[in-house]
Amino acid sequence: MFHFHLVFVFPSLLVRASRGRSSFISSNFISRYAWTSRWVESKHKSDYGKFKLSAGKFYGDAERDKGLQTSQDARFYALSTRFEPFSNKEKPLVVQFTLKHEQNIDCGGGYVKLFPSTLNQEDMHGESEYNIMFGPDICGPGTKKVHVIFNYKGKNVLINKDIRCKDDEFTHLYTLIVRPDNTYEVKIENSKVESGSLEEDWDFLPPKKIKDPEAKKPEDWDERAKIDDPEDKKPEDWDKPEHVPDPDAKKPEDWDEEMDGEWEPPVIQNPEYKGEWKPRQIDNPSYKGKWIHPEIENPEYTADSSLYAYDDFGVLGLDLWQVKSGTIFDNFLITDDEKLAEEVGNETWGATKEAEKKMKEQQDEEQRKKQEEEDKKRKEEEGDEEAEGEGEDNEEDEEEEEEEEPEKEGEGEEEETEGPLKDEL
Ligand SMILES: *[C@@H]1O[C@H](CO)[C@@H](O)[C@H](O)[C@H]1NC(C)=O
């Protein structure tokens, strides 16, 4: 049988894993210089955002961490690459890639789509029919999930579970495994975050059982567990008014019936009042329990043992929208070998993540120091130029002013001169 040990590493070289691990590294390296010829930008719209090859602002390895980076804000992106077509019938399918939202993403897609080979890449767009969509989607604090969408008989079916994605600025490894026994697994950083059965976690098929439309609750079906005790009777002296005139109240001496009307004593709560009488509750002798609607086999249901299978994969696409750009996609891998995927994950994301983190921490530290020095310098300069003792207030005003539109600058200056004057008064 044809093994689709497809190692499809950034940016586009398709290598059979059986050629050995070393080809993975070398193809990875070589292909970085020819990526533009292997990826096709859709012309469906004229204003798609551009991808560029970049390792970003911080990385673990300047060469190996180069990936496809979105470079323009508030754009749709539509880029794809073709590989030797294959079917995943009777084989596992592993889709894996790394993703880095180094821009601290606010809203945007971070997923890949696997298309059949029949896709016209130059016309790829949001509605182009795909087989599988997999990867993170972030929008505001409300949406931070990993999509796993399968096309089933022409319909896109979303997973019923909520898989949370990473939302920081570092590179993360995302893996989807779909197996011929119709189970699946989603991994982040080579660790399982979700797994189960395709049939249970997606609504591919109508439900196996449905409520019998013929069945009806019998009219005499008694669902009351307790009933009023027919023996229990209200005591004759039960009923007493809730409020009674205050027996201690006395008509004021200066009450003038002509002026004030007839005197009535104020009412008070009746201490003998017993409230509403309710009969004692007893077990209902004809209680039958809650009626359960009987279920029957759903005539619309037909089992499908090949939910996982697709005849034809041929294109991997990045079809997404991003508000703030800067996301880097890298280390794409499609294979039928779960272990190989884990190894590749280790050799790519695993090998550079620590160094990436370190570089980011250094940059943050340098940035912090620089900011500190700038603040200090500004303070000193302001101290020289302006009246002593007002440094702090002025600085705050100025910082706000810098962020404002140019035409507002006048206002800002006014405020600034106003501040110290007020203080002096
Ligand atoms: C990947 O790395 C982890 C952590 O070091 C290790 O436990 C695991 O065995 C590795 N997997 C493979 C397939 O090499």
The ligand as a MOL file (V3000), in Angstrom:
LIG
                    3D

  0  0  0     0  0            999 V3000
M  V30 BEGIN CTAB
M  V30 COUNTS 14 14 0 0 0
M  V30 BEGIN ATOM
M  V30 1 C 9.9250 14.4230 22.5660 0
M  V30 2 O 10.4330 15.1090 23.6870 0
M  V30 3 C 9.8730 14.7050 24.9230 0
M  V30 4 C 10.4010 15.6520 25.9890 0
M  V30 5 O 11.7580 15.7290 25.9340 0
M  V30 6 C 10.1880 13.2630 25.1670 0
M  V30 7 O 9.6240 12.8340 26.3890 0
M  V30 8 C 9.6420 12.4260 24.0220 0
M  V30 9 O 10.0200 11.0710 24.1780 0
M  V30 10 C 10.1530 12.9340 22.6910 0
M  V30 11 N 9.4780 12.2070 21.6340 0
M  V30 12 C 10.0990 11.6010 20.6430 0
M  V30 13 C 9.2550 10.8290 19.6950 0
M  V30 14 O 11.3040 11.6700 20.4670 0
M  V30 END ATOM
M  V30 BEGIN BOND
M  V30 1 1 1 2
M  V30 2 1 1 10
M  V30 3 1 2 3
M  V30 4 1 3 4
M  V30 5 1 3 6
M  V30 6 1 4 5
M  V30 7 1 6 7
M  V30 8 1 6 8
M  V30 9 1 8 9
M  V30 10 1 8 10
M  V30 11 1 10 11
M  V30 12 1 11 12
M  V30 13 1 12 13
M  V30 14 2 12 14
M  V30 END BOND
M  V30 END CTAB
M  END
